[in-house]
Amino acid sequence: MLNKLALLIALVLSSIFVWAGSAPDPIINQAKVLYNQRKPATLQLREAAGLGDPEAQFYLAEELRRPFFAMPQEAYMWYEKSAAQGNIYSMYRLAFSNNGTCKALQTCPKGSKSASEWNTLLLQTAENRAAQGDSEAMSIMYFATKELKWLEQAADAGGPESQWLLANRYREGQGVFFIPSNRKKEEERLLKLAAANGLAIAQTEYAGLLADRGEHSVGEAWYLAAVKQSDIYALSGYAYMLEKGGFYTIPKDLSKRTRSIPLSRSSTPPGHYATKQEKA
């Protein structure tokens, strides 16, 4: 997941859960915006989580868990509050919270259910939702079971995060292709689908794939689509090209140099396609 960033992108890097409240609350919205912009948001998330929003509770638990090798009790508490409202991503965290690190340190948090009980509830909830066509539930079933069929179903159901992740899994060698050349074709098809469905990380990766084979003008259009979404990786590269120039036709313009781009929590998106220029 499980690489954490990949979890947040595949589960994570999108609208994870829609709160059933009657109208958007500005406090909740601000907290989520700050979190998704990778800015410090603990104070705002605490306030939003206190209002009962399950997604904000999940985000707050993620923020509280991030600096530690093992999950702190407060993070566990917010995961439980979120899971009690049906958030399957919080259920996932609770189901796999008792990892080797916390056991070795004897710091595994205590809660109302055991990890195995949360895992049972997670599988029941996610499988029921998957049967109703919920692509996010299909993706969490993949993470919980490691069965690629669930990710393939999620991609077929139109989930852009799942399309992006499946393209990367195929690139890593997972899945069976009787005709080897079909692997690359399917990988590219899925990546293009995810990009067309508006996933910024897929747009930047697809742009890199096109640039790597010399289709710079087409790649540039996809790259700029990610920039328009204020994607941190696309913005960082765009700022660099404004200052230094690059293989796209973005003109070098020091007056537009972006100095206020926040540092991301991870320097490289998982599954990132390195272009020939990056490999050099």
C-alpha positions in Angstrom: 0.0 0.0 0.0 0.7 -1.5 1.4 2.5 1.7 0.3 0.6 4.5 2.0 0.7 7.1 -0.8 -0.5 4.5 -3.3 -3.3 3.6 -1.0 -4.3 7.3 -0.7 -4.1 7.7 -4.5 -5.9 4.5 -5.4 -8.4 4.9 -2.6 -6.6 7.9 -1.8 -6.1 10.6 -3.8 -9.8 11.2 -4.7 -13.1 11.9 -3.0 -12.9 9.0 -0.6 -16.3 9.2 1.0 -19.3 11.4 0.6 -20.7 12.6 3.9 -24.4 12.3 4.1 -24.9 15.8 5.5 -27.6 18.0 4.0 -25.2 20.7 2.8 -21.4 21.2 2.6 -20.0 22.8 5.7 -17.3 25.5 5.0 -15.3 24.3 8.0 -15.3 20.7 6.6 -14.6 21.8 3.1 -11.6 24.0 4.1 -10.1 21.2 6.1 -10.3 18.8 3.2 -9.0 21.3 0.7 -5.9 22.0 2.9 -5.3 18.3 3.4 -5.6 17.5 -0.3 -3.2 20.4 -1.1 -0.7 18.7 1.3 -0.7 21.6 3.6 -0.7 21.4 7.4 -4.3 20.8 8.3 -4.4 19.1 11.7 -6.2 21.9 13.5 -8.8 22.3 10.7 -9.3 18.6 10.5 -9.9 18.3 14.2 -12.7 20.8 14.0 -14.2 19.1 10.9 -13.9 15.7 12.4 -15.6 16.9 15.6 -18.6 17.9 13.4 -19.0 14.2 12.6 -17.8 14.1 9.0 -16.4 10.5 8.4 -14.0 11.6 5.6 -12.5 14.4 7.7 -12.2 11.8 10.6 -10.3 9.5 8.2 -8.0 12.3 7.0 -7.3 13.4 10.6 -6.4 9.9 11.6 -4.1 9.7 8.6 -2.5 13.0 9.6 -2.0 11.8 13.2 -0.6 8.4 12.2 1.8 9.8 9.6 4.8 10.7 11.9 4.8 7.5 13.8 6.1 4.0 13.1 3.0 2.6 14.9 -0.5 3.9 15.1 -1.2 6.2 18.1 -4.3 5.7 20.1 -5.9 9.0 19.1 -5.6 8.1 15.4 -7.2 4.8 16.1 -10.1 6.5 17.8 -10.8 8.7 14.8 -10.6 5.7 12.5 -13.1 3.9 14.6 -15.5 6.9 14.5 -15.2 7.1 10.8 -15.6 3.3 10.3 -18.7 3.3 12.5 -20.3 5.5 9.8 -19.4 3.1 7.0 -16.1 4.5 5.8 -14.4 1.4 4.3 -10.9 3.1 4.1 -11.0 3.5 7.9 -12.1 -0.1 8.2 -9.1 -1.1 6.1 -6.7 0.8 8.4 -8.2 -0.8 11.5 -8.2 -4.2 10.0 -4.4 -4.0 9.3 -3.4 -1.8 12.2 -1.7 -4.4 14.3 1.4 -4.7 12.2 4.8 -6.1 13.3 6.1 -2.8 14.4 3.5 -2.1 17.0 3.6 -5.7 18.2 7.3 -5.5 18.7 7.0 -2.2 20.5 3.9 -3.4 22.4 2.1 -0.2 21.4 -0.8 -1.6 19.4 -3.8 0.6 20.2 -6.9 -0.8 21.9 -10.3 -0.5 20.4 -13.8 -1.8 20.4 -13.0 -4.6 17.9 -10.0 -6.7 17.1 -8.2 -6.3 13.8 -9.7 -9.6 12.6 -13.2 -8.4 13.5 -12.6 -5.2 11.5 -11.3 -7.3 8.6 -14.4 -9.4 8.6 -16.6 -6.3 8.7 -14.5 -4.7 5.9 -14.8 -7.7 3.6 -18.6 -8.0 4.2 -19.2 -4.3 3.7 -16.9 -3.9 0.6 -18.1 -7.1 -1.1 -21.7 -6.0 -0.7 -21.0 -2.6 -2.2 -18.9 -4.1 -4.9 -21.8 -6.4 -5.9 -23.8 -3.1 -6.4 -21.2 -1.8 -8.8 -19.2 0.4 -6.3 -15.8 0.7 -7.9 -14.2 2.0 -4.7 -15.4 -1.0 -2.8 -13.9 -3.2 -5.6 -10.6 -1.4 -5.1 -10.5 -1.9 -1.3 -11.3 -5.6 -1.9 -8.1 -5.7 -4.0 -6.1 -4.2 -1.2 -7.6 -6.4 1.4 -7.3 -9.7 -0.5 -4.4 -8.9 -2.9 -6.5 -10.6 -5.7 -5.9 -8.7 -9.0 -9.4 -9.6 -10.2 -10.9 -7.0 -7.9 -8.7 -4.2 -9.3 -9.6 -5.3 -12.8 -13.3 -5.1 -11.9 -12.8 -1.7 -10.4 -11.0 -0.5 -13.5 -13.8 -2.0 -15.7 -16.4 -0.1 -13.5 -14.7 3.1 -14.5 -12.7 4.1 -11.4 -9.9 6.2 -12.7 -7.7 5.5 -9.6 -8.1 1.8 -10.2 -7.4 2.2 -14.0 -4.2 4.0 -13.1 -3.1 1.5 -10.5 -3.9 -1.5 -12.7 -1.8 0.0 -15.5 1.1 0.2 -13.1 0.5 -3.3 -11.8 0.6 -4.6 -15.4 3.8 -2.7 -16.0 5.2 -4.4 -12.9 4.5 -7.8 -14.4 1.3 -8.7 -12.7 -1.5 -10.3 -14.6 -1.5 -12.9 -17.4 -1.1 -12.0 -21.1 -0.8 -14.9 -23.5 0.3 -12.4 -26.2 3.2 -10.5 -24.5 2.7 -7.4 -26.7 -0.9 -7.0 -25.3 0.4 -6.2 -21.9 1.9 -2.9 -23.1 -1.2 -2.1 -25.1 -3.5 -2.7 -22.1 -1.2 -0.7 -19.8 -1.4 2.3 -22.2 -5.1 1.9 -22.7 -5.8 2.0 -19.0 -3.5 4.9 -18.4 -5.2 6.9 -21.1 -8.6 6.1 -19.7 -7.6 7.3 -16.2 -6.2 10.4 -17.7 -9.4 11.0 -19.8 -11.4 10.5 -16.6 -9.5 13.4 -15.0 -6.9 11.7 -12.7 -4.0 14.2 -12.6 -1.3 11.7 -11.8 -2.5 9.6 -14.8 -2.3 12.7 -17.0 1.3 13.4 -16.0 2.3 9.8 -16.5 0.5 9.5 -19.8 2.2 12.7 -20.9 5.6 11.2 -19.9 4.8 8.0 -21.9 4.0 10.0 -25.0 7.0 12.3 -24.6 9.2 9.2 -24.2 8.4 8.1 -27.7 8.6 11.6 -29.2 4.9 12.6 -29.2 5.6 15.9 -27.3 2.7 18.0 -28.6 0.1 15.4 -27.5 1.9 14.8 -24.3 2.0 18.5 -23.5 -1.8 18.8 -23.7 -2.2 16.0 -21.1 0.5 17.5 -18.9 -1.1 20.9 -18.9 -4.4 19.3 -18.1 -2.8 18.1 -14.8 -1.3 21.6 -14.3 -4.8 23.1 -14.6 -5.9 20.8 -11.7 -3.2 22.2 -9.5 -1.6 18.8 -9.2 1.6 19.2 -7.1 3.8 17.1 -9.3 2.6 18.8 -12.5 3.0 22.2 -11.0 6.5 21.5 -9.8 7.6 20.4 -13.2 5.8 23.3 -14.8 7.5 25.8 -12.6 10.9 24.2 -13.4 10.2 24.4 -17.2 9.1 28.1 -16.8 12.5 28.8 -15.3 14.8 26.3 -17.2 12.8 25.4 -20.3 12.0 21.8 -21.2 11.1 19.4 -23.9 7.5 20.8 -24.1 6.9 24.1 -25.9 6.3 25.9 -22.6 8.3 29.1 -23.0 11.0 29.9 -20.6 9.7 32.9 -18.6 11.3 33.9 -15.3 8.6 36.4 -14.6 6.1 33.5 -14.2 8.4 31.4 -12.0 6.4 29.8 -9.3 8.0 30.3 -5.9 5.0 29.3 -3.7 4.5 25.7 -4.7 4.2 23.7 -1.5 6.6 20.8 -1.0 4.8 17.4 -1.5 4.9 14.7 1.1 6.5 12.4 -1.4 9.1 13.4 -4.0 8.0 10.9 -6.7 4.5 9.6 -7.5 4.4 5.8 -7.4 4.5 4.2 -10.8 5.9 7.4 -12.3 7.0 7.0 -15.9 10.5 8.4 -16.4 10.9 10.1 -19.7 14.2 9.8 -21.6 15.1 13.3 -20.4 14.6 12.2 -16.8 16.6 9.0 -17.3 19.5 10.9 -18.7 
